Amino acid sequence: MIQNAEDNRYSDRKVPWLRFYLKQDRIEIDSNEDGFSEENIKAICSIGESTKKSRQGYVGEKGIGFKSVFKVAQRVHVQSEPFSFAFEYRREDRDDGLGMITPLSVKHLDLPQRVQTRIVLHLLDDCDREALREELVNLPDTLLLFLRKLRTLDVRVKLSGQPAVNYHYRLDKEIDDRVSITKQVVIEGSPKTTSTRFYWITKQVVHNMPKDEARDDISKAEVILAFPLDENNAPIVEEQHVYAFLPLRKAGYKVQPLNLFTACMPANAA
């Protein structure tokens, strides 16, 4: 979902944002992107097709990533003006996966103000809600350092028997190559907490990358390092995530490197 939002189109006047809202029976994913095109619809209803192949600056590919939502959902409703449709896939029906690519017409629903696109994942009965909660609330805020478009990210969680919680992350440009990430946390029944961290960013474009069939005619990749700083610009030395667009794992590095999938970086090279 983050890949899709990062690859979408946003009008120049918009500050791109993405919001996840985990409820007991669903996840609502809202965005202020410009909206789906007919080309996007055809790609999402296919396997092995994409509107992004051989185009610099895109991180998703092959239209396969979206289908992974069926690991946790049995029904997915997509509403993006003027489109409103759903996919249904029940593993026990043994429909050979046709439900994942066969759109069903769905009546338009009222959307909140500023929401251009909403994707609703209706969760499987046996889906581990706690595991989903852990993944969402532990999403590294440093992800915003390496995105080209998204500047704010919201994560809301309201599960049965638990207090509601809201995480808000915002990336701001400081001076020169310094940026900041502000994190606000609101837990039902507790006061709001706010914290800000600073980073110095440096970038290097690597040329003559090896060919990859998923990225025809693209031969360069951008490597980004983000160095944590305190308020006095002194470096903070601590273990950080390694990113290949999305966070992979902590590997003991004391900086934050990123190899974007915008170029032909094959898996074995990464």
DOMARNU-829984 format. One record per residue (C-alpha): residue in one letter; chain; x, y, z. Coordinates in pm, whole numbers, plus 32768, in hexadecimal, padded with zeros to 4 digits. Layout:
<pts>
(pt A; A; (X; Y; Z)) ...
</pts>
This chain:
<pts>
(pt M; A; (8000; 8000; 8000)) (pt I; A; (8120; 80ED; 8048)) (pt Q; A; (81BD; 8096; 7EFA)) (pt N; A; (8076; 80DD; 7E47)) (pt A; A; (804E; 822C; 7EF6)) (pt E; A; (81B5; 828F; 7EAC)) (pt D; A; (8189; 823E; 7D3A)) (pt N; A; (8040; 82FA; 7D15)) (pt R; A; (8010; 8452; 7C7E)) (pt Y; A; (7FDF; 8589; 7D55)) (pt S; A; (7F85; 86E5; 7CE3)) (pt D; A; (8094; 87E8; 7D1B)) (pt R; A; (7FCD; 8899; 7E29)) (pt K; A; (7FA0; 8760; 7EFA)) (pt V; A; (8079; 86E6; 8017)) (pt P; A; (8061; 856C; 7FDF)) (pt W; A; (7FEA; 84A3; 8109)) (pt L; A; (7F7D; 8340; 815B)) (pt R; A; (7EAD; 82BB; 827D)) (pt F; A; (7E78; 815A; 8304)) (pt Y; A; (7D53; 8118; 83ED)) (pt L; A; (7D49; 7FBA; 8484)) (pt K; A; (7BF6; 7F55; 850F)) (pt Q; A; (7B7F; 7E05; 858E)) (pt D; A; (7AF0; 7D9A; 843F)) (pt R; A; (7BB1; 7E6A; 8341)) (pt I; A; (7CD0; 7F4C; 82E4)) (pt E; A; (7C77; 8096; 823D)) (pt I; A; (7D8D; 8130; 816D)) (pt D; A; (7D4F; 829A; 8107)) (pt S; A; (7E19; 837A; 8021)) (pt N; A; (7E00; 84D0; 7F7D)) (pt E; A; (7E98; 8457; 7E36)) (pt D; A; (7DF6; 84D6; 7CF5)) (pt G; A; (7D33; 8396; 7CB9)) (pt F; A; (7D42; 8258; 7BEB)) (pt S; A; (7D4E; 8266; 7A71)) (pt E; A; (7CBD; 8164; 7984)) (pt E; A; (7E22; 80EB; 7948)) (pt N; A; (7E4F; 80B4; 7AC0)) (pt I; A; (7D0D; 7FEB; 7AD2)) (pt K; A; (7D7A; 7F05; 79B9)) (pt A; A; (7EC9; 7ECB; 7A62)) (pt I; A; (7E34; 7E7C; 7BB7)) (pt C; A; (7D48; 7D7F; 7B13)) (pt S; A; (7E6D; 7CC6; 7A73)) (pt I; A; (7F8E; 7BE6; 7AD3)) (pt G; A; (80E6; 7C3E; 7A54)) (pt E; A; (8077; 7D8D; 79C7)) (pt S; A; (80D5; 7EE3; 7A4C)) (pt T; A; (80C2; 8050; 79E9)) (pt K; A; (821C; 8083; 7A84)) (pt K; A; (8303; 7F9D; 79C5)) (pt S; A; (842B; 8048; 791D)) (pt R; A; (83D0; 8195; 79BA)) (pt Q; A; (84C9; 8245; 7A9B)) (pt G; A; (8453; 82A9; 7BF5)) (pt Y; A; (8360; 818E; 7C41)) (pt V; A; (8393; 808F; 7D54)) (pt G; A; (8282; 7F8B; 7D1A)) (pt E; A; (827A; 7E9B; 7BF7)) (pt K; A; (81B8; 7D8F; 7B3C)) (pt G; A; (806B; 7DD5; 7BEB)) (pt I; A; (80B2; 7CB7; 7CDB)) (pt G; A; (80E4; 7D79; 7E1D)) (pt F; A; (7F78; 7DDE; 7E34)) (pt K; A; (7F07; 7C73; 7E29)) (pt S; A; (7FC2; 7C34; 7F6E)) (pt V; A; (7EA2; 7CDB; 8029)) (pt F; A; (7DEC; 7B8F; 8012)) (pt K; A; (7EDB; 7B01; 8115)) (pt V; A; (7E0A; 7BC1; 8215)) (pt A; A; (7CC9; 7C1F; 815A)) (pt Q; A; (7BAF; 7B62; 80B3)) (pt R; A; (7B14; 7C94; 800F)) (pt V; A; (7BB9; 7DD5; 7F95)) (pt H; A; (7AEE; 7F09; 7F39)) (pt V; A; (7B96; 8018; 7E6B)) (pt Q; A; (7AEF; 816A; 7E43)) (pt S; A; (7BA1; 8273; 7D79)) (pt E; A; (7ACB; 8360; 7CAE)) (pt P; A; (7A26; 8308; 7BC9)) (pt F; A; (7A69; 8199; 7C1C)) (pt S; A; (79D8; 80BE; 7D2E)) (pt F; A; (7A17; 7F48; 7D1D)) (pt A; A; (7A77; 7E1E; 7DF1)) (pt F; A; (7B36; 7CD7; 7DE0)) (pt E; A; (7AD1; 7BA3; 7EA5)) (pt Y; A; (7BAA; 7A75; 7EE0)) (pt R; A; (7B59; 7963; 7FD7)) (pt R; A; (7C66; 785B; 7FF1)) (pt E; A; (7B6B; 774D; 8049)) (pt D; A; (7AA9; 7789; 7F02)) (pt R; A; (7BD1; 770F; 7E30)) (pt D; A; (7B82; 7804; 7D17)) (pt D; A; (7CE9; 77F8; 7C92)) (pt G; A; (7D1A; 7963; 7CF4)) (pt L; A; (7C29; 79F6; 7BF6)) (pt G; A; (7B87; 7ABD; 7D0D)) (pt M; A; (7CCA; 7B81; 7D36)) (pt I; A; (7CB7; 7C0F; 7BD5)) (pt T; A; (7B40; 7C16; 7B8A)) (pt P; A; (7AAD; 7D66; 7BF6)) (pt L; A; (794C; 7D7D; 7C7F)) (pt S; A; (788B; 7EC2; 7C60)) (pt V; A; (7847; 7F63; 7DB3)) (pt K; A; (7771; 808F; 7E0B)) (pt H; A; (7831; 81CD; 7E5B)) (pt L; A; (784C; 821D; 7FCE)) (pt D; A; (7876; 8371; 806F)) (pt L; A; (79E5; 83BA; 80B0)) (pt P; A; (7A7C; 84AE; 81AA)) (pt Q; A; (7AE6; 8603; 812E)) (pt R; A; (7C36; 8606; 8076)) (pt V; A; (7C2F; 848C; 8041)) (pt Q; A; (7C4B; 8448; 7ECC)) (pt T; A; (7C8E; 82D3; 7EE1)) (pt R; A; (7C24; 81D7; 7FE8)) (pt I; A; (7C83; 8068; 7FEA)) (pt V; A; (7BD1; 7F91; 80EB)) (pt L; A; (7C5A; 7E3A; 8148)) (pt H; A; (7B46; 7D65; 81E4)) (pt L; A; (7C12; 7C80; 82C2)) (pt L; A; (7C06; 7B07; 82C8)) (pt D; A; (7B62; 7A72; 83FC)) (pt D; A; (7CA6; 79C1; 845A)) (pt C; A; (7D84; 7AED; 8416)) (pt D; A; (7E6A; 7B3C; 853B)) (pt R; A; (7DF9; 7C99; 859E)) (pt E; A; (7F0A; 7CBE; 86A2)) (pt A; A; (8017; 7C6F; 85A1)) (pt L; A; (7F85; 7D78; 84BA)) (pt R; A; (7F7E; 7E70; 85D7)) (pt E; A; (80EB; 7E2D; 862A)) (pt E; A; (8154; 7E5B; 84BF)) (pt L; A; (809C; 7FA5; 849F)) (pt V; A; (80FE; 8048; 85E8)) (pt N; A; (8269; 7FDC; 85BC)) (pt L; A; (8287; 8062; 845A)) (pt P; A; (83CD; 812A; 8463)) (pt D; A; (838C; 829F; 8444)) (pt T; A; (84DA; 82B9; 838E)) (pt L; A; (842A; 8222; 8261)) (pt L; A; (83C8; 8388; 8205)) (pt L; A; (8537; 83E5; 81DB)) (pt F; A; (8550; 8312; 80A1)) (pt L; A; (8407; 8355; 7FF3)) (pt R; A; (83F2; 844A; 7ED4)) (pt K; A; (8289; 84B6; 7EFE)) (pt L; A; (81E3; 8457; 8046)) (pt R; A; (821E; 8556; 815A)) (pt T; A; (8127; 84EC; 8267)) (pt L; A; (80BC; 8397; 82E0)) (pt D; A; (7FA7; 8345; 83D9)) (pt V; A; (7F69; 81FB; 8488)) (pt R; A; (7E28; 81D0; 854F)) (pt V; A; (7DCE; 8096; 860F)) (pt K; A; (7C88; 8043; 86C3)) (pt L; A; (7C5F; 7ED6; 871C)) (pt S; A; (7B5A; 7E43; 8804)) (pt G; A; (7BB3; 7E63; 8971)) (pt Q; A; (7CDD; 7F4A; 8932)) (pt P; A; (7D00; 80C4; 8945)) (pt A; A; (7D0B; 8179; 87F8)) (pt V; A; (7E65; 81EF; 878E)) (pt N; A; (7ED2; 82E1; 867E)) (pt Y; A; (8033; 8313; 85F8)) (pt H; A; (807B; 843F; 851A)) (pt Y; A; (81C9; 8464; 8465)) (pt R; A; (822D; 859D; 83A4)) (pt L; A; (8367; 85E5; 82DB)) (pt D; A; (83DD; 874F; 82C8)) (pt K; A; (84F9; 87E7; 8205)) (pt E; A; (85EB; 88AB; 82DF)) (pt I; A; (8719; 8968; 825B)) (pt D; A; (8814; 88E2; 815F)) (pt D; A; (8804; 8764; 8164)) (pt R; A; (876A; 874C; 82BD)) (pt V; A; (860A; 86C5; 82EF)) (pt S; A; (8534; 8678; 841D)) (pt I; A; (842E; 8575; 8470)) (pt T; A; (8326; 85D3; 856E)) (pt K; A; (826A; 84B8; 8619)) (pt Q; A; (8127; 84EF; 86D5)) (pt V; A; (8086; 83D8; 879F)) (pt V; A; (7F27; 83EC; 882C)) (pt I; A; (7EAC; 82CB; 8904)) (pt E; A; (7D45; 82D1; 8978)) (pt G; A; (7D3B; 8347; 8AE1)) (pt S; A; (7EA1; 83CF; 8ADD)) (pt P; A; (7F37; 8522; 8A80)) (pt K; A; (7FCF; 8553; 8927)) (pt T; A; (8148; 8529; 8909)) (pt T; A; (821B; 85D1; 87FD)) (pt S; A; (8387; 8596; 879F)) (pt T; A; (8466; 8613; 8685)) (pt R; A; (85A2; 857A; 85F7)) (pt F; A; (8698; 8615; 8501)) (pt Y; A; (875D; 8574; 83E7)) (pt W; A; (8867; 85DD; 82F0)) (pt I; A; (882D; 8547; 8197)) (pt T; A; (892D; 84FB; 808B)) (pt K; A; (88E8; 8457; 7F3A)) (pt Q; A; (89B1; 83AD; 7E2B)) (pt V; A; (8937; 8332; 7CD9)) (pt V; A; (89D7; 81E8; 7C6B)) (pt H; A; (89E8; 81B9; 7AF2)) (pt N; A; (8A1A; 8086; 7A14)) (pt M; A; (8948; 7FA1; 7AED)) (pt P; A; (891B; 7E3C; 7A68)) (pt K; A; (87EC; 7DFF; 798C)) (pt D; A; (86AC; 7D79; 7A24)) (pt E; A; (857A; 7D08; 7963)) (pt A; A; (8497; 7DB7; 7A5A)) (pt R; A; (8542; 7F03; 7A10)) (pt D; A; (8589; 7F11; 789D)) (pt D; A; (865C; 8038; 7827)) (pt I; A; (86A2; 80AF; 798B)) (pt S; A; (880E; 809B; 79EB)) (pt K; A; (8838; 8177; 7B1C)) (pt A; A; (87DA; 8172; 7C8A)) (pt E; A; (87E5; 8275; 7D9D)) (pt V; A; (8887; 8224; 7EEB)) (pt I; A; (8820; 82FE; 8010)) (pt L; A; (88C4; 8317; 8166)) (pt A; A; (880D; 83B9; 828A)) (pt F; A; (88DF; 8419; 83B8)) (pt P; A; (8821; 8459; 84FE)) (pt L; A; (8878; 85A0; 85AD)) (pt D; A; (8820; 863C; 86F9)) (pt E; A; (879F; 879F; 871B)) (pt N; A; (8905; 8823; 8716)) (pt N; A; (895A; 8769; 85D2)) (pt A; A; (8A32; 866F; 8689)) (pt P; A; (8A1C; 850D; 85F6)) (pt I; A; (8952; 8403; 86AB)) (pt V; A; (89F7; 82AF; 8684)) (pt E; A; (88F8; 8198; 869D)) (pt E; A; (8885; 8066; 85DD)) (pt Q; A; (87A2; 80B5; 84B6)) (pt H; A; (86CB; 8004; 83B7)) (pt V; A; (8749; 7FA5; 825F)) (pt Y; A; (864F; 8005; 8152)) (pt A; A; (860D; 7F7F; 7FF7)) (pt F; A; (84F1; 8077; 7FD0)) (pt L; A; (843A; 7FD3; 80F4)) (pt P; A; (84EF; 7F77; 8239)) (pt L; A; (8596; 7E23; 822D)) (pt R; A; (863D; 7DF0; 837D)) (pt K; A; (873E; 7E7C; 846A)) (pt A; A; (8892; 7DFB; 8402)) (pt G; A; (8978; 7EAD; 84F5)) (pt Y; A; (89B8; 7FDB; 8416)) (pt K; A; (89D4; 8129; 84C5)) (pt V; A; (8941; 81E9; 839E)) (pt Q; A; (8807; 81C4; 82CE)) (pt P; A; (884B; 8158; 8166)) (pt L; A; (8747; 812D; 8058)) (pt N; A; (874C; 808C; 7F00)) (pt L; A; (860D; 80F7; 7E54)) (pt F; A; (8561; 8000; 7D6C)) (pt T; A; (8543; 8122; 7C77)) (pt A; A; (8669; 808F; 7BBC)) (pt C; A; (86C5; 7F33; 7B47)) (pt M; A; (874E; 7EB3; 7C90)) (pt P; A; (8724; 7D36; 7C79)) (pt A; A; (86DF; 7C7F; 7DBC)) (pt N; A; (882C; 7BCA; 7DBA)) (pt A; A; (88E4; 7D15; 7D92)) (pt A; A; (8826; 7DB9; 7EB1)) 
</pts>
